[in-house]
Amino acid sequence: MRQIVGFIAGAMCGAVVGAVAALLLAPASGPELRQQVRTRVDDLLAEGRQAAEDRRAELEAQLAALKRPAG
């Protein structure tokens, strides 16, 4: 029984220490962190869309060049 109580007390102390460490070492508050992540994801999506548009234009130009009659 003592071992169980000791284990539970140790686990609770560990959880408290872990929670305090997480709060102290967190790079930003919850809302700030979510906003940073959202901004980064939006930037990455915009870059991906731009790269796809650029590649599409490049491929369409190549296709048009291939369709032109030789001469």
C-alpha positions in Angstrom: 0.0 0.0 0.0 2.9 2.4 0.8 4.4 1.8 -2.6 1.2 2.7 -4.3 0.8 5.9 -2.3 4.4 6.8 -2.9 4.0 6.2 -6.6 0.9 8.3 -6.9 2.5 11.1 -4.9 5.6 11.0 -7.1 3.5 11.0 -10.3 1.5 14.0 -9.0 4.7 15.9 -8.1 6.1 15.1 -11.6 3.0 16.3 -13.2 3.1 19.6 -11.3 6.8 20.1 -12.1 6.2 19.3 -15.8 3.2 21.7 -16.0 5.3 24.5 -14.4 8.2 23.8 -16.7 5.9 23.8 -19.8 4.4 27.2 -18.7 7.8 28.7 -18.1 9.4 27.4 -21.3 6.5 27.9 -23.7 7.5 30.2 -26.6 4.2 32.1 -26.5 0.8 32.1 -24.9 -1.9 29.9 -26.4 -3.6 32.5 -28.6 -0.3 33.9 -29.7 1.1 30.5 -30.6 -2.1 29.6 -32.5 -1.9 32.8 -34.5 1.8 32.2 -35.3 1.0 28.7 -36.5 -2.0 29.9 -38.5 0.1 32.6 -40.1 2.9 30.2 -41.0 0.4 27.7 -42.5 -1.3 30.4 -44.6 2.2 31.5 -45.8 3.1 28.0 -46.8 -0.2 27.5 -48.6 0.3 30.8 -50.5 3.8 29.7 -51.5 2.5 26.4 -52.7 -0.3 28.0 -54.7 2.2 30.4 -56.3 4.6 27.6 -57.2 1.7 25.6 -58.7 0.6 28.6 -60.8 4.2 29.3 -62.0 4.7 25.7 -63.0 1.3 25.6 -64.8 2.2 28.7 -66.8 5.6 27.1 -67.6 3.9 23.9 -68.8 1.3 25.7 -70.8 4.0 27.7 -72.6 5.9 24.4 -73.4 2.7 22.9 -74.7 1.9 25.9 -76.9 5.5 25.7 -78.3 5.0 22.0 -79.1 1.7 22.7 -80.8 3.2 25.3 -83.2 3.9 23.9 -86.6 7.6 23.6 -87.4 8.8 25.9 -89.9 
